[in-house]
């Protein structure tokens, strides 16, 4: 039997299938309603009611701007929507909530909730997260210092900042910012997820049987190679006239490409860097692991399926980068 009046605050972390999950929640209101779940409209409606819903919740973005861009009456609309769905699991979802100070969110919205607040977040393998973070920044033309500089900075941060990727410290901050909140961390390990996918795994936390979830027949986004991510970052607004929306279109064109040379995983870190990252951060999170995942010897077991790549900075790297740039230009010409 589900609990009455539960608000689930889904906060990522980034690169844990959040976009796919939000797309499913957005597209399946009837299925959710059949299982006592409400994907909250407030924060997804651009202040227009239900006419132009978006998949993710924009509250985090409004919060970062001091609520100046928030629709008028949004806090009251949130309270009314929540009150209109008693005894349901109500969901707010945004990876932009991850790592943010949620105190303004608590004051404006969450304090209006009479039931319990549960914070659910997926934790990604440490080295995979750092690699995905680099690729995301590179393809979005954000400053990285290049792969060498980025990895060096992250390694230094891991050694010098004891709070970096310390999930126990993160959970304690959330509990302080959202008094009474329950933390429900989950591991982003496909083989261990309910239904081997983040969508049924997430919904299983609310009592939905994984076999009841029919996944959309949409190919998952493949990971661009490091060099293809860097090449895509050249097509930015300042140098090439491609704004964020146009670069997203380029990214979709790349996803549709059948060229295997443009896709790769685990191609940012060197083996010794990967080992250092995982060893240090596993030790840092040992107490959290024992508290939230009793019985596990490590949060993330060593991978046995690591693909082989030439090391970062290998002799043919420039040619591979040039190939990726030419491939993008070809896609642009074909698309007109």
N, C-alpha and C positions, 0 to 999 in steps of 0.2 A: 504493500500500500504506500503510495507516494505521500510525501509530507505536504501539508497545506502551506501556501504562500512562500514559495522558495524562489529567490532571485539568484540566478547563476550569472556571475560576471566572468566571462571567458576572456583571458588577457594574453593569449598566445602561448609561448614565446614566439618571436618571428621565425619564419621558415619551418613551421610545423603543420603545414596543410591548412592554415587558417582560411585562406581565400577559397579553397575548395569546400571547406565546411560551411562558410558563410553563404556561398552560392547555393548549396543544398538547402540550408535552413530557409533561405529567401524563396526558393522555388517550390517548397513542399509545405505550405501552411496547413493544408487539409490533413496530411499525414501527421504532422505535429499535433494538430488539435485532437486527432483521434487518440493520441497517446498522452494527452494532458500537458502539452508543451506549447508555449507561446514565444515566438521570436519577436521581441518587442519592436513595434513600429517606431516609437519615439526614438529620435536620433538617426533614423534611416529615411525620413520623409521630407527632408529639406524644408520643413515648415509648410508643406503643401497638403497635409493630410495623407491619404494613401495613394495619391495619384502617381507619384514618381518615386517609389521606394528604391533604395539602393541596397546592396547586399550587406555592407559592413555598417557599423555604427560610427557616426561622426562626432560623438560626444568628446572623444579624446582630442580631436583636432580643435573643437571649440574650446575645450579646457586650456589647451596650450596657448590660445589667443585671448585668454582672460574672459571667455564667454562673449566677447564682443560680436562674434559671428553667429552665435546661437540664435535659433528662431525665438521670437517672443512667446512667452508662455510655455516654453518647453518643459520646465520643471513641473508645472501644474499638469501638463499633458502626460508626463511620465507617471505621476502619482495616480491620475485618473485611469490610465491604461492598466497599471498594475492592480489597482483596486477592482477593476472590471473583470479580472481573471483570477479569482481566488482559487486556491487548491490546484493551481497549475504551476509547472516549472516555467518561469519567465527568464529569458536569456538576453543579455547584452553581450555583444562580441566585438572586440577590436584588439588586434595585436599591438596597437599604439598605446594601450593601457599598460603594456609590459614595461617595468622599470620606471614608470611615472609616479609622481607623488599623487596619490588618489585622495588626498585630503579635500581638495575642492569638489571632487566628485561625490564624496561622502556628504559634504555640507549641502550641495545643491540637489542631489538625487537620492542617494542611498539612505540618507537619514529619514526619508519618507516611507521606507519599507518597513512594514510591521512584522513580516515574517523573517525567516533567516536569509542571510546572504552567504552564498558559497562561491568561492573563487576557484575556478578550474584553469589550470595552465599545463601545457605540454612542455616537457623538458627534452631538448635535443642533445644528442651526443656532442660533447664539448668540441672536438676537432671538426666535426661536420658543421656545427654552427658557425665557427670562425671562418671556415672556407666559404659557406653560403653567404655570410656577411660580407666577405671581401668581394665576391662575384656580384652581389646586389649593388654594392657601392660602385664598383667598377663600371657596370653597365648603365648605371644612373648618372655617370660622369661626376661622381662625388670625389673629393680629394682622398687619396689612399696612400700616396707615397710609393705607389707601385707595390707589387706583391712582396718584394723583399722588405721594403719599408713597413708595410702593413703588418706582416708576420713578426718582424722584429719588435714593433711597437706593442703588439699583443703579448708577445712573450715577456717583455719588460713589465707590462701592466699586470700580468698574472703573478710575477714575482714580487712586484712592489705594492700592489693593492690587494690586501687580504679580503676585501669585500667583492672583488671582481668574480662573477660567476659563483658566488657563495649563496646558494639558494636558501639556506636556513636564515641568513641575514635578510634576504629579500622577503621571505615569508613573515618574519617578525615585523618588518616595516609595514607590510600590508595589514597585519593585525593591528598595528598602532594607528594606521590611517583609516582603517575601516573596522571600528571596534565591534567585536563579536563575530567577525567573518570567519568562516571555516575554509581552510586551505585544502584543496584537492589536487595535488600534483599528479600528473600521469607521464609516463615515459613514451617518447616518440620512437618506439621500436615496432616496426610493422609486424614482425613475426609474433610479437606478444600482444598486439592490440586485438580487441574484440572485432572479429570480421576482417582482421589484417588491414584495417583502414581507419583513418582518423574519424570518419563520419559515423560509422556504427559504434566505434569505441566511445566517442563523445556522448552519443545518445544512450549508450548502455548505462552511463552514470545516472540517467534519469529513468531507468527501468525499461528501455526499449530493447527487445530481443534483437541481437545482431542479424538474425536471419530474416527479420521483418524489413530490414533496410535494403531497398533496391538501389544500388549505386548508379549514378548517371553514366551513360556510355560515352564518356569524354576522356580522351587520352590525357594522362597526367603530364604536367609540364616536365619536360626533360631538362636536366641541368646543362646549361651551356658550358663549354669548356672555359677555362680561365682566359685563354687568349681570345676566344670569341666574345666573352664578356667585356674584356678590355677594348676590343675592336668596336663593339656596340657603343661603348662610352665615348668614342670619338664623334659620334653623331649627336652632339649636344646642341643646345640652343645658341650658345655664344659662337662656337666655331663653325657649325654646319647648319644652323637654323632649324634644328629639330627640337621642338618643345617636348615636355613630358608626354603629352598625348601622342605626338608623332613617334616618339621613341618607343612607346608601348606598342604601336602598330608594327614598328620594325621588329620588336621582340616577338610578336605573334607570327610575323613572316618567318623568322628564324625557327620558331617552333614547328612550323609546317614544312620546313626543309627536311629532306631525306638524307642530307649529307652527314655521314657519321663523324667527319672530322670536326664538326662544329659542336659536338656534345661530348662531355666527359664529367666524371665525378672524381673526387679525391685527387685533384691535380694541382692543388695550391700548396699544400704543406709537404715538406720533406719528411721521411719516416721518423727521423730523430726529433723533429719538431712536434710531430703528432704524438709521439710517445711522451715527450716532456709535458705537453698540454694535458693529456689524459691522466697521466700519473699525478700531476700536481693538483688538478681539479677534482679528481676522485678522492684524494686525501682530504681536500678542503671540504668536501661534502659528505664525509663519512658519518658525522653525527646526524645530519639530515636524512641520510639513507637509512640509518638504523631506526629513526623515528617514524618515517613515512613508508619505508619499504623494508620492513623487518624480514629477515631471511635471505635477502640478497647480499651476496659477497661484494658486488660492485653494482653501481647504477647501470653502467653500460659495458657489457662484456666485450672483449676484443673482437674486432671484425675478422672474419676468415675469408671474406670475399673481396679483398682489396684489389682493384684493377692496377695493372702495371702501366706506369707512364714514365717518359723521360724526365729526369730531374728538372726542377725549375731553373731556368737559365741555360738549358742545353744548347748545343751548337745550332740546331735547326729551328730555334724558337722564333727568330725574326721572320723566317720564311713562312712559318705557320701563322704568325700574326698577320702578315701581308695576305696570306690566303684567306683568312677570315674576313679581312676588310674587303677584298675583292668579291667574296661570296655575298656580303651584305649589299654591295653596290649592284651586283647582278639581280638580287631579289628586288631591290628598289626599282630597277629598270623594268623588270617583268611586271611589277605591280602598277607601273605607270605613274 
